[in-house]
Amino acid sequence: FNINEAINFKIEEDRQKNEIPKAELDKLSEFFNYGAGKKWLDNAITWIYRRNFTYTEIKQLVKFYKTAAGQKIATEFPVIMLQSLRAGEAIKRMYGQQQKK
């Protein structure tokens, strides 16, 4: 799972909204892709995995991610997760509109 792909996806969403200046989004992208933000995020994710998985489970995950299916999910999962969250937000808005009627 590459969290940087998810972050880049969100930054691109922000670009499309045109609410944040392009230069600011460029700096944010640089920070997360090449700057200290990448290192900090990588370290944070390492600790998250350590808290949630045993060493044996991590070895099993690595083995899975070396398969074609594992590589595909590693590539697609961040976007699928964000799209799923966006769908949930849309459903929540529709529910709220129905409740107002």
C-alpha positions in Angstrom: 0.0 0.0 0.0 1.5 3.3 -1.1 0.0 6.1 0.9 1.8 8.6 -1.3 -0.5 7.7 -4.1 -3.5 8.5 -1.9 -2.0 11.8 -0.9 -1.3 12.7 -4.5 -4.8 11.8 -5.4 -6.1 14.1 -2.7 -3.8 16.9 -3.8 -5.1 16.5 -7.4 -8.6 16.7 -6.1 -7.7 20.0 -4.4 -6.2 21.3 -7.6 -9.5 20.6 -9.4 -11.4 22.6 -6.8 -9.1 25.6 -7.3 -9.5 26.7 -3.6 -5.8 26.4 -2.8 -3.1 28.3 -4.8 -1.2 26.1 -7.3 2.1 27.1 -5.7 1.0 25.9 -2.3 -0.2 22.6 -3.7 3.1 22.2 -5.6 5.0 22.7 -2.3 2.8 20.3 -0.5 3.3 17.7 -3.2 7.1 18.2 -3.1 7.0 17.9 0.7 5.2 14.5 0.6 7.0 13.1 -2.4 10.6 14.2 -1.8 10.9 16.2 1.3 10.8 15.6 5.0 7.1 14.8 4.8 7.9 11.6 2.9 10.3 10.5 5.6 8.0 11.4 8.4 5.0 9.6 6.8 7.1 6.5 6.0 8.2 6.3 9.7 4.7 6.8 10.9 3.3 4.1 8.7 6.1 1.7 9.8 5.0 2.2 13.4 1.4 1.8 12.5 2.1 -1.6 10.9 4.3 -2.6 13.8 1.4 -1.9 16.2 -1.2 -3.8 14.1 0.7 -6.8 12.7 3.1 -9.4 14.1 6.4 -10.1 12.4 5.0 -13.3 10.9 1.9 -11.5 9.6 4.2 -8.9 7.9 6.2 -11.6 6.3 2.9 -13.1 5.0 1.9 -9.7 3.7 5.2 -9.2 1.9 4.8 -12.6 0.3 1.3 -11.7 -0.9 2.4 -8.3 -2.2 5.0 -10.0 -4.4 2.2 -11.8 -6.3 0.4 -10.2 -9.3 -2.8 -9.8 -7.2 -0.8 -8.2 -4.4 0.9 -5.8 -6.7 -2.4 -4.8 -8.3 -4.0 -4.1 -4.9 -1.0 -2.2 -3.8 -1.4 0.0 -6.9 -5.2 0.3 -6.9 -6.1 0.2 -3.2 -5.4 3.9 -2.3 -7.6 5.2 -5.1 -10.3 2.6 -4.4 -10.3 3.6 -0.7 -10.6 7.3 -1.5 -13.3 6.6 -4.1 -15.2 4.5 -1.5 -14.9 7.3 1.0 -16.1 9.8 -1.5 -19.1 7.5 -2.3 -19.8 7.3 1.5 -19.8 11.1 1.7 -22.2 11.4 -1.2 -24.6 8.8 0.4 -24.4 10.7 3.7 -25.3 14.0 1.9 -28.2 12.3 0.1 -29.4 10.8 3.5 -29.2 14.3 5.0 -31.3 15.7 2.2 -33.9 13.0 2.6 -34.1 13.7 6.3 -34.8 17.4 5.7 -37.9 16.5 3.6 
